[in-house]
Structures are given as structure tokens and as C-alpha cells.
Amino acid sequence: MTSRPLRDSFLAFNRPHIGEDEITEVVETMRSGWLTTGPRVERFETALAEYLGGGVEVVCVNSGTAALHLAVLTAGLGPGDEVITTPMTWPATASMIMLAGARPVFVDIDRHTLNMRAELAEKAITPRTKAILPVHFAGLCCDMDALEQIASQHGLSIIEDAAHALGATCGRGRAGCLGTAGCFSFHPTKPITSGEGGALVTKSQDIAARAHLLAFHGVTRGAHARATGTTDYEVVELGFKYNMLDLQAAIGLHQLAKADELRRRRAAIAILYRQLLGDLDGDFLWLPPDAPEGWTHSWHLYVIKLNLDRLTLDRTAFRAALRERNIGTGLHYLSLHVQPFYARELGCRPEDCPEAAWASERVVSLPLFADMTEADAADVAEAVREVLKQSAR
């Protein structure tokens, strides 16, 4: 299928919003001479705790992956332990469990929300289960009421992968603040960015203190603390090089200040997509669900699912056809349980999570970012409609 581009310029599926405030702060940071972990990281941690409503400790690190690793370790998970999680996620979710020596146990998803099904999580509990690790897919919270009840009944920790979900809420509160620990990502495609970066959030001062240790070689006093006080330090356990830089925090501080506005702008594009493509929902494709009443969706991603029974092309050909029209797309995700590494190491089979396997063949992420215009969204919708019309059975 070949076609003339709908637009003169290529529309990427995501582009970070970077303003003059971020640029100025980065330049000032470089001129300050303090580039690594220092005063701006401390300010960012304080600001993020306030944004999340207070009552939480924040440990900023250099990636969401690092935050997940620290959350797993500070929850005391290790060899012989099992952690129930979703296969519909980026590899970091499961790989950090395995890096700690524990075993991820994949449970299937709801094909509508693409979130973990709580009742299947409960069925997967064994005497070795120590934690549940839900992922708030695309920025829509999981059923945290049900998961919290299950965890409480069985004495399990909950570690939230809230990489998609800064700004999202459900009946229980803000995503990332509902479990033993929550993990955010500040990758360029995420709701806010610090270039690369992440944060562990917890209500436990003990977990936060250990996470700070592990994030910097197990050293009791980082460079900024030594520069502003005593230079003495001790190495008290084996740690990592996960600390966030002031250069990253310089971006994150100003991103966080406009996080809600960026979310509202993404939500407006999501609403427009539903208006422009709603008549196709349930026929040629399925649109993503809105958040339930009283909840807030962060709209990190706009993931449609193709109805391949109604089309003569597969997902790869659909994406290629959109690209010919200068429309970029993403793929979130190829389910982990069908990936060669996890199939080999964990003995996973496609039929173990049939809904995730089904979704893996059909999901496509349409462009969604704060600086998109209504004209951009209209171009995407026109391209989608044109490709579907040409490939209809």
C-alpha cells in the first residue's frame, strides 16, 4: 500500500515539551559548576513530594528502571520469592524483579484497559509470593482497591510501576502513592521528562533511607552532603550508581511545575481522537477507555487496538501505511510472556496470558503529546480512516 503523504512534515508519535525555563535552568546549572547530584535534585525531590500531596518520601534516580530495582530491593525481595506482575509492559518491570533474584509471575490483562486483572493476580498467589507489581498502563490506574485488599489479606507488598501515570488518580488517591513504593519515569516520552530520570516514592522513611544508600554505592553521605558539611562517609552495603544529576533535575523542576497543564493538553487530544474516530470504535478498531468517573487519566499514551478480522493488513503494514502518510506510531507493547528471553527463562507460553498475546498483535500507539495541535490530530484521524477504508474486508 503506497500513498502520498497527508502532511509536509513527519509527525512523531511523541515529542517532549521543552520550554525556555528548562533551557535557562540547565544553562544556569552548567555555569554553577555543580552538575551531578546536588541542590537541584534536593529541590526536585521536595517539589515532587509536594505535587503528590505530601506525606511521602521521594528518592530521585537516573531512570525509572533504577527506581524499580531499588523498590524491589528495599521491599526485601530476593531468591525464592515470586512477584505477580503484568506481561503488558516494558522489560524493565520484569527484569528488575529477576535482577534481584526473584521470579516474575505474569498474569493476564483486561483487553479493554490493558491493565492487570486483580482476580487473576489473586489466583496466582503461592506460598512464595511476596509482592504484586501492577503497571498503570498508558496512565489509567489499575483496580487498586481490589489489589490492596488482596495484598492485605495475603500479607503482600505492592510496588506500583507508575512510569506512565504521573498525574493519574483513582479512588484511593494518586498513582505512585498507593502501595509500599511507587516508581516514576522521566524518560522523554513520559508525562514529564528530565531527559532521563526516575523517582521512587514511599511513605516509609526506612525504605527511602535505604534507597538513597543503594542509589549511590551504599555510601552514607553523597558528594553534596560532603561538600556542605563533614567530608566523612561510610560504605555500609553494596550499592549502585543510580543517582540523578542536577542537570536532569534542572529540566524536571520546570516540567513538574507545568505537569497538570501538559496532562490537560494531552487529554484534550485524546478527547478529540474519540470525536474523530468514535464511529469506528468496536468495528475496525477499539479506542482506549476513558478513566472512570472521579478518576484522572494521565494520557501518557493513546493506544488503539486493530480489529484484524475486519482488515486485510496486519499491524506492521498498518503502521507502515501511516508512516507513508507522514504519521509516526509507537508499539506498546509486545507482551513479555511471548518474548524469547522470558519464555526461555520462565517457561512462559503464549496461552498462559491469552488476552495479552491477543493485544500484542493489535496495539498501535497514535501520536499524543502536549504540543500537538487540533490540526495534527485531524491529520492522524484522516490517515487512520484512509488506511482502514483501503484495507477493509
FIKE-202027 format. One line per field, with one value per residue (C-alpha): x, y, z; chain; residue number from 1. Coordinates in Angstrom, 2 decimals, always signed. Example, Ala and Ser with C-alpha at 12.3 -4.5 7.8 and 13.67 -1.06 7.14 Angstrom:
BEGIN
east <- c(+12.30;+13.67)
north <- c(-4.50;-1.06)
up <- c(+7.80;+7.14)
kette <- c(A;A)
nr <- c(1;2)
// end
This chain:
BEGIN
east <- c(+0.00;+1.58;+0.23;+1.22;+1.95;-1.00;+1.28;+4.55;+6.35;+6.60;+4.51;+6.33;+4.24;+5.76;+7.83;+8.80;+7.68;+10.82;+10.44;+12.79;+12.57;+14.11;+16.82;+17.69;+17.84;+20.16;+22.48;+22.49;+23.26;+26.21;+27.51;+27.13;+29.82;+27.59;+26.48;+25.98;+23.65;+23.24;+20.84;+18.58;+17.99;+17.02;+14.63;+13.13;+12.58;+10.85;+8.72;+7.66;+6.65;+4.52;+2.99;+1.99;+0.13;+2.77;+3.28;+5.70;+9.44;+10.98;+14.29;+15.24;+17.39;+18.70;+15.89;+12.55;+14.36;+16.66;+13.62;+12.05;+15.25;+15.51;+11.83;+12.23;+15.37;+14.00;+10.91;+13.27;+12.63;+15.22;+15.92;+12.98;+10.42;+7.69;+6.28;+2.97;+3.01;+1.67;+3.30;+1.97;+4.85;+8.40;+11.09;+12.32;+9.31;+10.08;+13.84;+14.36;+12.48;+14.82;+17.91;+17.05;+16.94;+13.15;+10.78;+8.12;+4.80;+2.78;-0.99;-3.30;-4.80;-8.17;-8.17;-10.13;-7.88;-4.72;-4.25;-3.64;-6.78;-6.93;-8.86;-6.15;-3.48;-5.17;-5.36;-1.62;-0.63;+1.51;+3.44;+6.40;+4.52;+5.85;+4.58;+2.27;+3.69;+0.92;+1.60;-0.83;-0.96;-0.91;-1.77;-5.03;-4.83;-5.27;-8.01;-6.02;-8.92;-9.03;-5.26;-4.85;-7.49;-5.73;-2.33;-3.66;-5.33;-2.17;+0.47;+1.99;+3.76;+2.51;+5.08;+3.47;+5.05;+3.68;+6.07;+3.08;+0.99;+2.30;-0.82;-3.18;-5.60;-8.11;-10.50;-7.64;-5.53;-2.61;-0.85;+2.55;+1.46;-0.86;+1.49;+4.62;+6.54;+5.81;+8.12;+8.03;+9.96;+11.06;+12.12;+11.47;+8.23;+6.76;+4.23;+7.14;+10.81;+14.21;+15.96;+16.40;+15.43;+13.08;+11.88;+11.00;+8.15;+7.23;+5.55;+8.30;+11.29;+13.22;+12.64;+13.62;+16.79;+17.88;+17.00;+19.23;+22.06;+21.63;+21.38;+24.91;+27.25;+25.93;+27.70;+26.23;+26.96;+26.83;+29.04;+26.72;+26.35;+30.13;+30.64;+28.24;+29.22;+31.62;+33.56;+33.40;+31.41;+30.99;+30.18;+27.58;+26.32;+26.73;+25.09;+24.77;+25.37;+21.73;+21.87;+20.10;+22.17;+21.42;+21.43;+18.48;+16.70;+17.08;+14.77;+12.49;+11.81;+10.20;+8.48;+6.86;+5.63;+3.51;+2.72;-1.02;-1.21;+0.69;-1.72;-4.74;-3.35;-2.81;-6.30;-7.75;-6.13;-7.47;-10.98;-10.56;-9.43;-12.59;-14.70;-12.89;-12.64;-15.52;-17.70;-15.01;-14.79;-15.80;-15.75;-12.37;-10.60;-11.04;-10.25;-8.74;-11.16;-11.59;-10.98;-13.96;-15.86;-13.83;-10.53;-7.88;-6.15;-2.61;-2.90;+0.73;-0.23;-3.16;-3.23;-5.75;-6.29;-6.87;-9.72;-7.69;-10.79;-12.11;-8.85;-6.69;-3.47;-1.63;-0.33;+3.09;+1.51;-0.89;+1.98;+3.92;+0.90;+0.61;+4.31;+3.88;+1.40;+3.98;+2.31;+4.52;+3.29;+4.56;+4.22;+3.22;+3.81;+4.85;+3.79;+6.76;+5.43;+5.90;+9.40;+12.22;+14.14;+11.21;+9.82;+13.19;+13.98;+10.47;+8.89;+6.15;+3.77;+1.51;-1.57;-0.59;-1.83;-4.12;-5.50;-2.02;-1.00;-4.11;-3.37;+0.28;-0.75;-3.15;-1.92;-0.75;+0.13;-1.08;+0.73;-0.03;+1.95;+1.27;+2.40;+0.12;-2.43;-6.00;-4.80;-2.21;-4.89;-7.13;-4.28;-3.81;-7.51;-7.72;-4.75;-6.18;-9.56;-7.99;-5.82;-8.70;-11.02;-8.49;-7.85;-11.40;-12.60)
north <- c(+0.00;+3.26;+6.75;+10.38;+11.92;+13.70;+16.35;+18.01;+17.23;+13.99;+13.80;+11.70;+9.65;+11.64;+14.79;+16.26;+19.76;+21.75;+25.44;+28.33;+27.82;+24.36;+25.60;+28.54;+26.29;+23.82;+26.65;+28.08;+24.62;+24.26;+27.69;+26.87;+24.21;+21.69;+19.21;+15.98;+15.27;+18.49;+21.28;+20.97;+17.27;+18.09;+20.78;+18.38;+15.70;+18.23;+19.60;+16.13;+15.17;+18.32;+17.65;+14.17;+15.63;+15.41;+12.66;+10.80;+10.46;+10.87;+9.45;+10.74;+8.45;+8.30;+6.19;+4.59;+1.27;+2.23;+3.20;-0.21;-2.01;-0.06;-0.64;-4.39;-4.49;-2.27;-4.49;-7.30;-9.41;-11.96;-15.56;-17.90;-15.08;-14.56;-11.23;-11.12;-8.65;-7.95;-9.05;-5.95;-3.68;-2.67;-5.26;-3.20;-4.22;-7.93;-7.69;-5.73;-8.46;-11.04;-8.92;-9.07;-12.86;-13.13;-14.56;-12.59;-14.39;-12.99;-12.77;-11.83;-8.45;-6.93;-6.44;-3.19;-1.37;-3.44;-3.45;-6.46;-8.32;-8.34;-11.62;-13.39;-11.89;-13.45;-16.85;-16.71;-16.36;-19.18;-19.57;-17.98;-14.83;-11.73;-8.81;-7.59;-5.18;-3.53;-1.21;+1.66;+1.15;+4.32;+6.35;+4.63;+3.31;-0.37;-1.52;-0.58;-1.15;-4.81;-5.21;-3.58;-5.88;-8.91;-7.75;-7.05;-10.45;-12.28;-10.09;-8.89;-5.69;-3.61;-1.91;+0.42;+0.84;+4.33;+5.15;+6.10;+7.65;+10.87;+12.95;+9.98;+9.36;+6.73;+6.39;+5.63;+8.65;+9.49;+6.86;+6.02;+6.74;+3.79;+0.90;+0.12;+2.04;+3.66;+4.24;+7.05;+7.54;+10.85;+9.49;+11.94;+10.20;+10.20;+12.70;+14.89;+14.46;+15.18;+13.85;+10.53;+10.02;+8.44;+8.51;+6.09;+7.30;+5.77;+6.65;+4.75;+6.75;+3.50;+2.46;+5.93;+5.97;+2.59;+3.60;+6.67;+4.41;+1.88;+4.61;+5.82;+2.90;+2.24;+5.42;+7.24;+10.77;+11.86;+14.48;+17.40;+16.43;+16.14;+19.48;+21.30;+19.55;+16.95;+15.05;+11.78;+8.88;+5.14;+2.39;+0.31;-2.01;-2.90;-0.24;+1.16;+4.33;+5.36;+8.98;+11.70;+14.64;+18.29;+18.68;+16.29;+17.87;+21.28;+20.06;+18.15;+21.10;+23.14;+20.14;+19.35;+22.93;+22.50;+18.78;+19.33;+21.68;+19.20;+16.48;+18.63;+19.28;+15.55;+14.85;+17.37;+15.49;+12.20;+13.67;+14.90;+11.47;+9.94;+12.52;+11.94;+8.14;+7.19;+5.82;+3.20;+2.04;-1.60;-2.10;-1.58;-0.78;-0.32;+3.03;+3.24;+3.71;+6.93;+6.95;+6.05;+8.93;+10.53;+9.21;+11.08;+9.56;+10.85;+10.09;+9.11;+7.01;+6.72;+3.03;+1.71;-1.97;-3.07;-5.44;-7.69;-9.73;-6.68;-5.80;-7.25;-5.96;-6.69;-4.24;-3.89;-2.98;-0.56;+1.29;+1.37;+2.82;+5.58;+6.32;+6.73;+9.45;+11.10;+9.83;+8.15;+5.47;+3.50;-0.09;-0.56;-3.43;-6.81;-8.87;-10.07;-13.59;-14.19;-12.67;-15.22;-14.36;-14.69;-17.72;-19.41;-18.34;-18.55;-21.23;-18.86;-19.95;-17.72;-19.46;-18.55;-14.98;-15.18;-11.65;-10.16;-12.29;-11.10;-7.45;-7.83;-8.39;-5.44;-2.48;+0.71;+3.96;+7.02;+10.36;+12.02;+14.82;+18.21;+20.31;+18.55;+20.77;+20.00;+20.01;+17.35;+15.16;+15.67;+14.55;+11.40;+10.60;+11.18;+8.90;+6.17;+6.34;+6.27;+3.22;+1.34;+2.14;+0.88;-2.33;-3.18;-6.74)
up <- c(+0.00;-1.10;-0.72;-0.98;+2.46;+4.05;+5.50;+4.56;+7.83;+9.76;+12.95;+15.54;+17.95;+20.80;+21.27;+24.66;+25.55;+26.39;+27.16;+27.75;+31.53;+31.24;+28.89;+31.16;+34.24;+32.50;+31.43;+34.97;+36.32;+33.97;+34.96;+38.65;+38.44;+40.22;+37.58;+39.50;+42.44;+44.39;+45.37;+42.32;+42.92;+46.51;+45.26;+42.73;+45.38;+47.64;+44.80;+43.66;+47.20;+47.39;+43.96;+45.13;+48.09;+50.79;+53.31;+51.04;+50.70;+47.24;+46.03;+42.57;+40.43;+36.88;+35.36;+36.05;+35.72;+38.60;+40.67;+40.05;+41.01;+44.26;+45.03;+44.61;+46.75;+49.53;+49.67;+50.65;+47.57;+46.54;+45.54;+46.02;+46.06;+43.47;+42.31;+40.45;+37.58;+34.10;+30.85;+29.06;+29.95;+29.10;+30.01;+32.97;+35.07;+34.97;+34.54;+37.76;+39.63;+38.11;+38.75;+42.46;+42.20;+42.45;+39.85;+37.98;+37.63;+34.74;+35.00;+32.16;+31.40;+30.65;+26.88;+27.24;+29.73;+29.12;+32.90;+35.13;+36.23;+40.01;+40.27;+38.26;+40.48;+43.49;+41.80;+41.09;+44.76;+46.15;+49.43;+47.61;+46.58;+48.32;+46.23;+43.48;+40.91;+38.85;+35.90;+35.33;+31.57;+29.44;+32.55;+33.57;+37.13;+37.86;+40.23;+43.30;+45.71;+44.71;+44.64;+48.05;+49.53;+48.06;+49.27;+52.76;+53.04;+51.99;+53.62;+50.34;+49.34;+46.42;+44.21;+41.68;+38.28;+37.72;+34.87;+32.69;+35.39;+36.89;+37.48;+37.36;+40.21;+41.25;+44.16;+46.54;+45.60;+43.35;+41.28;+42.73;+46.31;+46.88;+47.66;+49.62;+46.97;+43.62;+40.68;+38.12;+34.89;+33.42;+30.03;+27.15;+26.17;+29.68;+31.15;+32.24;+31.41;+32.90;+29.80;+31.56;+35.16;+37.63;+41.20;+43.97;+46.17;+49.53;+52.80;+54.65;+55.84;+56.27;+52.64;+51.43;+53.53;+52.18;+48.62;+48.98;+50.16;+47.37;+44.74;+45.49;+46.14;+49.66;+50.78;+53.77;+52.51;+48.88;+47.27;+48.00;+51.66;+51.96;+50.24;+52.56;+55.81;+57.10;+54.46;+56.38;+54.93;+55.31;+52.84;+54.64;+51.87;+48.22;+46.09;+42.58;+40.57;+40.23;+41.43;+39.45;+38.19;+38.87;+35.08;+34.94;+37.90;+36.24;+33.48;+35.82;+38.12;+35.37;+33.80;+37.15;+37.51;+34.39;+34.73;+35.14;+32.17;+29.99;+31.09;+30.24;+26.77;+26.16;+27.47;+25.01;+22.11;+23.49;+23.57;+20.01;+18.83;+20.26;+18.45;+15.15;+15.33;+17.62;+14.82;+14.10;+17.72;+18.01;+14.26;+12.57;+15.82;+19.55;+21.13;+24.63;+27.51;+29.42;+33.16;+35.38;+36.94;+39.69;+38.35;+36.34;+33.31;+32.68;+28.94;+28.57;+25.53;+23.14;+22.27;+19.77;+19.01;+15.42;+14.60;+12.32;+11.44;+9.58;+7.82;+5.07;+6.63;+9.85;+12.44;+10.77;+7.44;+9.16;+10.81;+7.54;+5.75;+8.35;+8.02;+4.26;+5.18;+7.48;+10.67;+13.25;+15.65;+18.64;+19.81;+23.46;+23.93;+22.70;+25.70;+27.73;+28.08;+24.33;+24.25;+23.76;+26.93;+29.32;+27.51;+27.90;+31.47;+32.95;+30.77;+29.55;+26.78;+24.67;+26.05;+29.63;+29.04;+26.01;+26.29;+26.41;+23.43;+21.58;+22.37;+21.36;+17.75;+17.62;+19.69;+17.98;+19.78;+17.90;+18.30;+21.63;+23.21;+24.75;+21.79;+19.30;+17.60;+16.63;+13.03;+13.90;+15.48;+12.45;+10.17;+12.26;+12.20;+8.45;+7.85;+10.09;+8.36;+4.91;+5.66;+7.28;+4.38;+1.84;+3.79;+4.87;+4.33)
kette <- c(A;A;A;A;A;A;A;A;A;A;A;A;A;A;A;A;A;A;A;A;A;A;A;A;A;A;A;A;A;A;A;A;A;A;A;A;A;A;A;A;A;A;A;A;A;A;A;A;A;A;A;A;A;A;A;A;A;A;A;A;A;A;A;A;A;A;A;A;A;A;A;A;A;A;A;A;A;A;A;A;A;A;A;A;A;A;A;A;A;A;A;A;A;A;A;A;A;A;A;A;A;A;A;A;A;A;A;A;A;A;A;A;A;A;A;A;A;A;A;A;A;A;A;A;A;A;A;A;A;A;A;A;A;A;A;A;A;A;A;A;A;A;A;A;A;A;A;A;A;A;A;A;A;A;A;A;A;A;A;A;A;A;A;A;A;A;A;A;A;A;A;A;A;A;A;A;A;A;A;A;A;A;A;A;A;A;A;A;A;A;A;A;A;A;A;A;A;A;A;A;A;A;A;A;A;A;A;A;A;A;A;A;A;A;A;A;A;A;A;A;A;A;A;A;A;A;A;A;A;A;A;A;A;A;A;A;A;A;A;A;A;A;A;A;A;A;A;A;A;A;A;A;A;A;A;A;A;A;A;A;A;A;A;A;A;A;A;A;A;A;A;A;A;A;A;A;A;A;A;A;A;A;A;A;A;A;A;A;A;A;A;A;A;A;A;A;A;A;A;A;A;A;A;A;A;A;A;A;A;A;A;A;A;A;A;A;A;A;A;A;A;A;A;A;A;A;A;A;A;A;A;A;A;A;A;A;A;A;A;A;A;A;A;A;A;A;A;A;A;A;A;A;A;A;A;A;A;A;A;A;A;A;A;A;A;A;A;A;A;A;A;A;A;A;A;A;A;A;A;A;A;A;A;A;A;A;A;A;A;A;A;A;A)
nr <- c(1;2;3;4;5;6;7;8;9;10;11;12;13;14;15;16;17;18;19;20;21;22;23;24;25;26;27;28;29;30;31;32;33;34;35;36;37;38;39;40;41;42;43;44;45;46;47;48;49;50;51;52;53;54;55;56;57;58;59;60;61;62;63;64;65;66;67;68;69;70;71;72;73;74;75;76;77;78;79;80;81;82;83;84;85;86;87;88;89;90;91;92;93;94;95;96;97;98;99;100;101;102;103;104;105;106;107;108;109;110;111;112;113;114;115;116;117;118;119;120;121;122;123;124;125;126;127;128;129;130;131;132;133;134;135;136;137;138;139;140;141;142;143;144;145;146;147;148;149;150;151;152;153;154;155;156;157;158;159;160;161;162;163;164;165;166;167;168;169;170;171;172;173;174;175;176;177;178;179;180;181;182;183;184;185;186;187;188;189;190;191;192;193;194;195;196;197;198;199;200;201;202;203;204;205;206;207;208;209;210;211;212;213;214;215;216;217;218;219;220;221;222;223;224;225;226;227;228;229;230;231;232;233;234;235;236;237;238;239;240;241;242;243;244;245;246;247;248;249;250;251;252;253;254;255;256;257;258;259;260;261;262;263;264;265;266;267;268;269;270;271;272;273;274;275;276;277;278;279;280;281;282;283;284;285;286;287;288;289;290;291;292;293;294;295;296;297;298;299;300;301;302;303;304;305;306;307;308;309;310;311;312;313;314;315;316;317;318;319;320;321;322;323;324;325;326;327;328;329;330;331;332;333;334;335;336;337;338;339;340;341;342;343;344;345;346;347;348;349;350;351;352;353;354;355;356;357;358;359;360;361;362;363;364;365;366;367;368;369;370;371;372;373;374;375;376;377;378;379;380;381;382;383;384;385;386;387;388;389;390;391;392;393)
// end
